[in-house]
Amino acid sequence: MNDISWEEIQNLFPVNQELIWLNNCGTTPASKIAVNSVTQFLEEYSRKGVYSTIQTYSETKRYILETLAKLLECSANELSVVHNTSEGMNFISHGLSLKENDEILLLENEYPSNVYPWEHWEEKGVRIRFIPNFENQEKFLQNFPRYVTKNTKVVSLSAVHWCTGFVIPLQEIGSFCEEKEIEFVVDGAQGVGNIPINLKRMKIGYMPFSGWKWLLGPLGVGGLYISQDKLQKLKLIFKGTDSVVHSEEYLPYKKELKSGTDRYEFSTANFNDWVYWKASLGLLQKIGWEKAMKRIWELTQILSIELQTLGFQVNTNSTSQPSGILTAWHDQISSQELVRYLKKQNIITAHRIGKIRFSPHVYNSEEQIQKVIDSIHKYISANLV
């Protein structure tokens, strides 16, 4: 595992001394590596200001974009660092050219970041329609074409559903959209770092994503992918100092935009977050992306098996592609009450659409999973006659 053990990784996360954190598809606590990196930067910044050399803007940006490009199988020039998925989705939605009677197809029970940014189109006569979240990929692929009409111009789907962990068959949907000349947009918040995503092979034209979930970054930082062939036809809604070529030269004013997606980094970034994210991406890269994902899936599978032995039903996909998000429910137990009980036991989960959601990460352990199962068993014994 590139000379770092799971026990060493567990020790890098102070949260393990306080809590069993199984809501990593919501937010992830900071590692010692991230804290130390930001601390060192701030200490030097306090002495040298912008002349600090421990972390430079250009090198930090290059590292983040090149690391993400390697993970996502795209060019670093097609990526930019933004604040969150909603921001990136708004850049895409407001930049597209649609007309009256066109249609946008979204996923039912989608996270608001992939709904609200599209709603402005309804005022312009564009219709927003929803496809049900079918229980497995086979049914999804069978039914998806029935929801596409001659007016469908945009399909925007989450890579992984935030409530159920359902993995959208991206490659098949991407090929379908390319054939029908439909813009394919993906909300990558729950997908990037959780499942393999090859942007080119999956024919994804646009994908915003957050950094504080599977990528272990800080709140308020994320990424934006726009394929180079899509970039030139997407209208730039916000133009700022950093949108143009030779942006370090403030005068004379410039009309020419940067050639890549980093034109969307239109003004001064929160560089502290970049330093934090760079450190976190470095840790994941040291582990190895494939091994990190496999570890997440292994822990999720252990949870799934143990929960079923306690009488829970779990969401399953008839697919070879697992997800790090597991939702479970028990016919005789309130999921909401169980989430509250677990929190009192210092176990952090989430309640979503009537079910309890678990999402482990690489810093969790088998021992923690067993403690969770023991706590749930104790709750069941006390509440079921």
VOGU-3710 file (C-alpha; in Angstrom, 3 decimals, decimal comma):
1> mndisweeiq> 0,000/0,000/0,000  2,778/2,391/-0,891  4,412/1,937/2,550  1,537/3,260/4,647  -0,700/0,969/6,673  -4,389/1,368/7,463  -3,474/1,709/11,151  -1,123/4,586/10,317  -3,880/6,262/8,316  -6,314/5,837/11,199
11> nlfpvnqeli> -3,826/7,537/13,527  -3,604/10,503/11,144  -7,237/11,439/11,889  -7,822/12,869/15,404  -11,583/12,393/14,945  -10,999/8,702/15,694  -10,158/9,659/19,278  -13,574/11,250/19,733  -16,067/9,786/17,279  -16,780/7,021/14,825
21> wlnncgttpa> -17,418/9,169/11,791  -19,516/7,381/9,188  -20,897/10,406/7,354  -18,015/10,934/4,962  -20,310/11,465/1,995  -21,495/14,518/3,951  -18,233/15,981/5,242  -14,853/14,604/6,272  -12,828/15,714/9,334  -9,308/17,071/8,871
31> skiavnsvtq> -6,226/14,891/9,030  -3,061/15,804/10,911  -1,343/16,129/7,533  -3,827/18,798/6,394  -3,671/20,640/9,728  0,131/20,652/9,737  0,313/21,812/6,136  -2,027/24,752/6,713  -0,312/25,626/10,010  3,135/25,719/8,401
41> fleeysrkgv> 1,828/27,883/5,580  0,130/30,345/7,941  3,196/30,569/10,154  5,370/31,543/7,200  2,652/33,789/5,797  2,597/35,642/9,125  6,303/36,407/8,634  6,552/36,926/4,877  3,042/37,606/3,624  2,607/36,979/-0,096
51> ystiqtyset> 6,371/36,458/-0,381  6,006/33,147/1,456  7,628/30,319/-0,504  6,566/27,258/1,506  3,395/27,039/-0,604  3,139/29,017/-3,822  -0,050/29,746/-5,745  1,130/28,345/-9,057  2,659/25,151/-7,658  -0,321/24,398/-5,389
61> kryiletlak> -2,775/24,920/-8,240  -0,677/22,795/-10,591  -0,520/19,940/-8,076  -4,275/19,958/-7,404  -5,257/20,067/-11,071  -2,714/17,500/-12,234  -3,660/15,117/-9,420  -7,358/15,406/-10,242  -6,640/15,084/-13,962  -4,822/11,805/-13,359
71> llecsanels> -7,724/10,526/-11,261  -10,383/11,561/-13,784  -8,503/10,727/-16,998  -8,633/14,221/-18,490  -6,356/17,168/-19,154  -5,465/19,492/-16,269  -6,380/22,332/-18,627  -9,997/21,111/-18,507  -10,215/21,546/-14,724  -10,479/24,472/-12,353
81> vvhntsegmn> -10,751/24,918/-8,600  -14,110/26,367/-7,538  -15,972/26,604/-4,244  -18,638/23,913/-4,491  -20,850/21,850/-6,777  -23,631/24,447/-6,820  -21,270/27,146/-8,071  -19,917/24,921/-10,813  -23,391/23,780/-11,833  -24,532/27,410/-12,092
91> fishglslke> -21,565/28,228/-14,345  -22,677/25,394/-16,620  -26,425/26,019/-16,523  -26,215/29,776/-17,120  -23,579/29,286/-19,789  -25,556/26,898/-21,968  -27,745/28,076/-24,833  -31,265/26,659/-24,666  -34,513/27,840/-26,189  -38,229/27,673/-25,463
101> ndeilllene> -39,674/24,122/-25,400  -36,269/22,528/-24,849  -36,120/20,015/-21,994  -33,691/19,322/-19,151  -33,769/15,819/-17,639  -32,794/15,421/-13,978  -32,906/12,635/-11,397  -35,766/12,212/-8,929  -34,916/13,094/-5,298  -31,726/14,718/-6,560
111> ypsnvypweh> -29,575/16,838/-4,264  -30,536/20,549/-4,606  -27,142/21,416/-6,148  -28,302/19,669/-9,306  -31,825/21,111/-9,303  -31,819/24,750/-8,213  -29,181/25,901/-10,738  -31,468/24,732/-13,561  -34,699/26,320/-12,376  -34,042/29,696/-14,014
121> weekgvrirf> -34,643/28,028/-17,386  -38,317/27,478/-16,553  -38,861/31,247/-16,773  -37,577/31,033/-20,352  -40,007/28,310/-21,405  -37,631/25,390/-20,903  -39,185/22,339/-19,251  -37,516/20,438/-16,403  -38,423/16,748/-16,163  -37,359/14,027/-13,731
131> ipnfenqekf> -36,461/10,377/-14,200  -37,179/7,977/-11,288  -34,261/6,598/-9,311  -34,681/2,971/-10,387  -33,380/0,339/-7,973  -30,581/-0,989/-10,169  -28,561/-0,125/-13,245  -30,328/-2,642/-15,493  -33,739/-1,114/-14,841  -32,317/2,382/-15,106
141> lqnfpryvtk> -30,879/1,680/-18,540  -34,051/-0,053/-19,688  -36,255/2,882/-18,693  -33,989/5,873/-19,332  -34,723/6,166/-23,103  -38,468/6,419/-22,381  -37,906/9,713/-20,590  -35,873/11,253/-23,400  -37,797/13,146/-26,085  -36,802/15,003/-29,228
151> ntkvvslsav> -36,772/18,157/-27,076  -34,316/16,825/-24,484  -31,187/18,972/-24,770  -29,550/18,421/-21,361  -29,262/15,364/-19,111  -27,783/16,169/-15,688  -27,370/13,283/-13,250  -25,409/12,567/-10,086  -22,662/10,003/-10,469  -23,817/8,431/-7,196
161> hwctgfvipl> -27,158/9,204/-5,552  -26,628/11,030/-2,266  -29,434/9,197/-0,410  -29,145/5,637/-1,665  -25,614/5,152/-2,966  -27,033/4,123/-6,345  -24,331/4,292/-9,025  -25,557/5,775/-12,297  -24,332/3,816/-15,372  -22,380/6,811/-16,629
171> qeigsfceek> -20,661/5,228/-19,600  -23,883/3,931/-21,143  -25,757/7,180/-20,494  -22,841/9,197/-21,851  -22,749/7,202/-25,083  -26,518/7,553/-25,462  -26,341/11,326/-25,000  -23,478/11,674/-27,477  -25,455/9,731/-30,087  -28,534/11,928/-29,517
181> eiefvvdgaq> -26,468/15,157/-29,358  -27,610/15,824/-25,784  -25,392/17,714/-23,355  -24,345/15,289/-20,600  -23,699/16,935/-17,220  -22,680/14,985/-14,119  -22,844/16,073/-10,488  -19,651/14,450/-9,264  -19,965/15,341/-5,569  -20,630/11,766/-4,430
191> gvgnipinlk> -18,704/10,120/-7,231  -15,199/11,584/-7,420  -12,968/9,509/-5,157  -15,777/7,029/-4,460  -16,103/5,303/-7,835  -13,832/5,220/-10,900  -14,710/8,031/-13,310  -13,089/8,248/-16,717  -14,453/11,494/-18,141  -13,459/10,824/-21,741
201> rmkigympfs> -14,611/7,228/-21,926  -17,894/8,147/-20,216  -18,482/11,017/-22,674  -19,079/13,489/-19,838  -19,069/17,070/-21,081  -19,328/18,891/-17,757  -18,823/17,895/-14,119  -18,662/20,029/-10,979  -17,778/18,314/-7,688  -17,040/19,116/-4,053
211> gwkwllgplg> -13,732/18,442/-2,350  -14,775/17,815/1,263  -16,332/14,375/0,849  -14,416/11,494/-0,716  -11,470/13,782/-1,530  -10,883/14,666/2,163  -10,697/18,396/1,457  -11,943/21,404/3,438  -15,434/22,829/3,340  -15,813/25,366/0,557
221> vgglyisqdk> -13,522/23,978/-2,137  -14,320/21,844/-5,164  -13,537/21,230/-8,792  -15,073/21,966/-12,170  -14,501/19,952/-15,329  -15,512/21,257/-18,741  -14,402/19,303/-21,775  -12,228/21,386/-24,081  -14,646/20,926/-26,979  -17,519/22,219/-24,825
231> lqklklifkg> -15,641/25,143/-23,305  -15,678/27,347/-26,380  -19,452/27,234/-26,755  -20,214/27,835/-23,079  -20,909/31,474/-22,275  -18,777/32,886/-19,455  -21,213/34,500/-17,018  -18,671/35,986/-14,588  -15,463/37,551/-15,811  -12,784/38,595/-13,358
241> tdsvvhseey> -9,108/39,399/-13,034  -8,049/35,757/-13,377  -10,324/34,899/-16,309  -8,011/36,365/-18,933  -4,611/35,533/-20,385  -1,595/37,113/-18,663  -3,811/37,791/-15,659  -0,859/38,885/-13,551  -0,614/41,991/-15,771  -3,536/44,186/-14,722
251> lpykkelksg> -3,175/46,810/-17,454  -4,046/47,119/-20,227  -7,433/45,357/-19,877  -7,772/42,169/-21,892  -10,515/40,563/-23,953  -8,890/37,189/-24,523  -9,977/34,516/-22,054  -7,706/31,786/-20,733  -7,797/28,756/-22,974  -8,792/26,314/-20,227
261> tdryefstan> -11,459/25,817/-17,601  -9,398/27,852/-15,130  -11,033/30,926/-16,679  -13,720/30,180/-14,071  -11,261/30,914/-11,257  -12,194/34,509/-11,919  -10,738/36,171/-8,836  -8,683/35,700/-5,668  -9,123/32,204/-4,217  -9,159/31,091/-0,584
271> fndwvywkas> -5,597/29,861/-0,750  -5,673/28,338/2,747  -8,225/25,835/1,419  -6,018/25,031/-1,537  -3,119/24,216/0,798  -5,412/21,961/2,860  -6,766/20,202/-0,239  -3,330/19,692/-1,731  -2,242/17,898/1,451  -5,338/15,696/1,446
281> lgllqkigwe> -4,990/14,783/-2,217  -1,366/13,954/-1,530  -2,404/11,489/1,168  -4,928/9,789/-1,112  -2,399/9,636/-3,912  0,133/8,056/-1,551  -2,402/5,383/-0,623  -3,355/4,917/-4,266  -6,762/5,821/-5,657  -7,756/2,283/-6,539
291> kamkriwelt> -6,700/0,939/-3,145  -8,485/3,757/-1,327  -11,744/3,045/-3,161  -11,393/-0,677/-2,538  -10,894/-0,038/1,176  -14,033/2,119/1,320  -16,057/-0,585/-0,427  -14,691/-3,321/1,872  -15,792/-1,443/4,992  -19,183/-0,735/3,437
301> qilsielqtl> -19,618/-4,411/2,587  -18,824/-5,455/6,166  -21,477/-3,033/7,385  -23,981/-4,342/4,868  -23,530/-7,979/5,858  -23,666/-7,306/9,594  -26,735/-5,064/9,328  -28,604/-7,736/7,408  -27,882/-10,248/10,160  -29,649/-7,819/12,520
311> gfqvntnsts> -32,763/-7,771/10,361  -32,067/-4,636/8,322  -32,779/-4,263/4,659  -30,076/-2,533/2,649  -29,988/-0,830/-0,718  -28,257/-3,041/-3,246  -27,354/-2,619/-6,911  -27,268/-5,540/-9,314  -23,992/-4,231/-10,691  -20,299/-4,941/-10,388
321> qpsgiltawh> -19,710/-1,294/-9,406  -20,043/-0,808/-5,635  -20,413/2,509/-3,810  -19,181/3,769/-0,455  -22,695/4,875/0,500  -24,928/2,334/2,232  -28,514/2,971/3,302  -30,398/0,606/5,578  -33,773/0,374/7,271  -35,617/-1,891/9,692
331> dqissqelvr> -39,367/-2,422/9,533  -39,742/-2,200/13,312  -37,298/0,603/14,075  -37,369/4,339/13,391  -34,282/5,200/11,352  -34,396/8,764/12,629  -34,443/7,628/16,261  -31,608/5,197/15,609  -29,473/7,968/14,093  -30,091/10,058/17,231
341> ylkkqniita> -29,212/7,143/19,478  -25,987/6,450/17,612  -24,974/10,100/17,868  -25,276/9,838/21,656  -22,873/6,897/21,384  -20,466/9,138/19,428  -21,286/7,388/16,151  -22,052/9,815/13,318  -24,410/8,702/10,558  -27,230/10,481/8,686
351> hrigkirfsp> -30,973/10,129/8,195  -32,077/10,308/4,565  -35,559/9,693/3,105  -36,627/7,390/5,916  -33,393/5,387/6,043  -30,098/5,484/7,908  -27,096/6,321/5,733  -23,567/5,074/6,392  -20,454/6,156/4,466  -17,060/5,003/5,773
361> hvynseeqiq> -13,711/6,216/4,504  -10,111/4,998/4,501  -9,421/6,182/8,066  -12,226/4,045/9,524  -11,513/0,524/10,771  -13,099/-2,901/11,097  -13,042/-2,441/14,881  -15,113/0,729/14,537  -17,601/-1,070/12,317  -17,975/-3,792/14,957
371> kvidsihkyi> -18,601/-1,174/17,647  -21,343/0,317/15,469  -22,953/-3,094/14,998  -22,735/-3,783/18,741  -24,413/-0,449/19,501  -27,205/-1,118/17,004  -27,707/-4,617/18,413  -27,996/-3,137/21,909  -30,565/-0,610/20,645  -32,614/-3,335/18,960
381> sanlv> -32,570/-5,494/22,081  -33,820/-2,594/24,177  -36,528/-1,452/21,766  -37,942/-4,662/20,290  -39,968/-7,013/22,421
//
